[in-house]
């Protein structure tokens, strides 16, 4: 299996997995994808037996083996077993899937990991892969990442104590919940540098990309990425789509729909990849909050990035994103893997004009039929009401981002019927967003014992202007 950039036009042979694992962005500014997607449609029965007999980690190994052929099988199996163990996720199922009442809605529980967010599902694997490959090459890695809330803590806890790894994590100052800030800023370790940026998440993400695009600086400081621009993050997430399908269905040709709260298009991009691989998903329902750039595209064909001033601060803050970095991967597939057109849209039009328009193209006309995408949005009032209703009707307390998903999924089912199960992907535990939970149900969410100590931790964070040069200087000072 080899990997190419979404902006590649050279026809050069692709790179092996372990090379792109440590790279992040491609040198041309594009994102890596496999040259083709392996097919699993005729292996679903085998995967079902594997899940029943050997569990989540073995299914993960079987799927990752299709994408990673430059790590010995026994080593890769061990990496998967360590990443997705019951000890790490607190349950032998790793990802339980439960039904909400007697209707078509199901909830895939992805937040049982060490930071109570779905990002742990991929980040635990990434930590294991990084440590393995760096040791094999005798290298060190400087990770530079951006977070709107959950990626940062998941990355830091996954990388903490890893040999040869340093982390510089950017977050928008004052825009994360108090719990999210405590998780990140409470870490007192010289290998972890938290950076609060004056701006929004998109500013943080732009700074990370600017560092990665400076190829000389990147090489000098061995800069890599943990954001979902790193392909390993996405391929790890494909696993829970397959496992969720296996746990909801009983027949190998049974179809499900999936609803995914999404801001940066990483989580739902993994669903797109699973669907391309032959997993029987009909609808990929994208749920946004008031920052509805992605929903606007799937409704109109126009992708228009918002400015920092136009990016709303909402009660589902991890989705307060107006520039979805993973969207380029989907558009590359949408356009028949045409690197030149993709580069024109993202490297030229978006960079200079702030938008592009595919509304009159035949590719956009068939986006639902060929790729399954439908979108919807949720407001603060919607998510508060959904949190309250989900608890009252089903006895399940969900966080605000998951509530966005439940709201959009419920609305879709009400308008289109319930022919297929609709699986909503949980994003985090309610404890991370106590203020909104309190508004919805009149009390604070329960604090799991594992997180009771966070309130008493100090704050270890550096404040920085939204300036890539200042970030480079900070990284160099810590070299």
Rosetta blueprint (number, residue, H / E / L):
1 X L
2 X L
3 X E
4 X E
5 X E
6 X L
7 X L
8 X L
9 X L
10 X L
11 X L
12 X L
13 X L
14 X L
15 X E
16 X L
17 X H
18 X H
19 X H
20 X H
21 X H
22 X L
23 X L
24 X L
25 X L
26 X L
27 X L
28 X L
29 X L
30 X L
31 X L
32 X E
33 X E
34 X E
35 X L
36 X L
37 X L
38 X L
39 X L
40 X L
41 X H
42 X H
43 X H
44 X H
45 X H
46 X H
47 X H
48 X H
49 X H
50 X H
51 X H
52 X H
53 X H
54 X H
55 X L
56 X H
57 X H
58 X H
59 X H
60 X H
61 X H
62 X H
63 X H
64 X H
65 X L
66 X L
67 X L
68 X L
69 X L
70 X L
71 X L
72 X L
73 X H
74 X H
75 X H
76 X H
77 X H
78 X H
79 X H
80 X H
81 X H
82 X H
83 X H
84 X L
85 X L
86 X H
87 X H
88 X H
89 X H
90 X L
91 X L
92 X L
93 X L
94 X L
95 X L
96 X L
97 X E
98 X E
99 X E
100 X L
101 X L
102 X L
103 X L
104 X L
105 X E
106 X E
107 X E
108 X E
109 X L
110 X L
111 X L
112 X L
113 X L
114 X L
115 X L
116 X L
117 X E
118 X L
119 X H
120 X H
121 X H
122 X H
123 X H
124 X H
125 X H
126 X H
127 X H
128 X H
129 X H
130 X H
131 X H
132 X H
133 X H
134 X H
135 X H
136 X H
137 X H
138 X L
139 X L
140 X L
141 X E
142 X E
143 X E
144 X E
145 X E
146 X E
147 X E
148 X L
149 X L
150 X H
151 X H
152 X H
153 X H
154 X H
155 X H
156 X H
157 X H
158 X H
159 X H
160 X L
161 X L
162 X L
163 X L
164 X L
165 X E
166 X E
167 X E
168 X E
169 X E
170 X E
171 X E
172 X E
173 X L
174 X L
175 X L
176 X L
177 X L
178 X H
179 X H
180 X H
181 X H
182 X H
183 X H
184 X H
185 X H
186 X L
187 X L
188 X L
189 X L
190 X L
191 X L
192 X E
193 X E
194 X E
195 X E
196 X E
197 X E
198 X L
199 X L
200 X L
201 X H
202 X H
203 X H
204 X H
205 X H
206 X H
207 X H
208 X H
209 X H
210 X H
211 X H
212 X H
213 X H
214 X L
215 X H
216 X H
217 X H
218 X H
219 X H
220 X H
221 X L
222 X L
223 X E
224 X E
225 X L
226 X L
227 X L
228 X L
229 X L
230 X L
231 X H
232 X H
233 X H
234 X H
235 X H
236 X H
237 X H
238 X H
239 X H
240 X H
241 X H
242 X H
243 X H
244 X H
245 X H
246 X H
247 X H
248 X H
249 X L
250 X L
251 X L
252 X L
253 X L
254 X L
255 X L
256 X E
257 X E
258 X E
259 X E
260 X E
261 X E
262 X L
263 X L
264 X L
265 X L
266 X H
267 X H
268 X H
269 X H
270 X H
271 X H
272 X H
273 X H
274 X H
275 X H
276 X H
277 X L
278 X L
279 X L
280 X L
281 X E
282 X E
283 X E
284 X E
285 X E
286 X E
287 X E
288 X E
289 X L
290 X L
291 X L
292 X L
293 X H
294 X H
295 X H
296 X H
297 X H
298 X H
299 X H
300 X H
301 X L
302 X E
303 X E
304 X E
305 X L
306 X L
307 X L
308 X L
309 X L
310 X L
311 X L
312 X L
313 X L
314 X L
315 X L
316 X L
317 X H
318 X H
319 X H
320 X L
321 X L
322 X L
323 X L
324 X L
325 X L
326 X L
327 X H
328 X H
329 X H
330 X H
331 X H
332 X H
333 X H
334 X H
335 X L
336 X L
337 X L
338 X L
339 X H
340 X H
341 X H
342 X H
343 X H
344 X H
345 X H
346 X H
347 X H
348 X H
349 X H
350 X H
351 X H
352 X H
353 X H
354 X L
355 X E
356 X E
357 X E
358 X L
359 X L
360 X L
361 X L
362 X H
363 X H
364 X H
365 X H
366 X L
367 X H
368 X H
369 X H
370 X H
371 X H
372 X L
373 X E
374 X E
375 X E
376 X E
377 X E
378 X L
379 X L
380 X H
381 X H
382 X H
383 X H
384 X H
385 X H
386 X H
387 X H
388 X H
389 X H
390 X H
391 X H
392 X H
393 X H
394 X H
395 X L
396 X L
397 X L
398 X L
399 X L
400 X H
401 X H
402 X H
403 X H
404 X H
405 X H
406 X H
407 X H
408 X H
409 X H
410 X H
411 X H
412 X H
413 X H
414 X H
415 X H
416 X H
417 X L
418 X L
419 X L
420 X L
421 X E
422 X E
423 X E
424 X E
425 X E
426 X L
427 X L
428 X E
429 X L
430 X H
431 X H
432 X H
433 X H
434 X H
435 X H
436 X H
437 X H
438 X H
439 X H
440 X H
441 X H
442 X L
443 X L
444 X L
445 X L
446 X L
447 X L
448 X L
449 X H
450 X H
451 X H
452 X L
453 X L
454 X H
455 X H
456 X H
457 X L
458 X L
459 X L
460 X L
461 X L
462 X E
463 X E
464 X E
465 X L
466 X L
467 X L
468 X H
469 X H
470 X H
471 X H
472 X H
473 X H
474 X H
475 X H
476 X H
477 X H
478 X L
479 X L
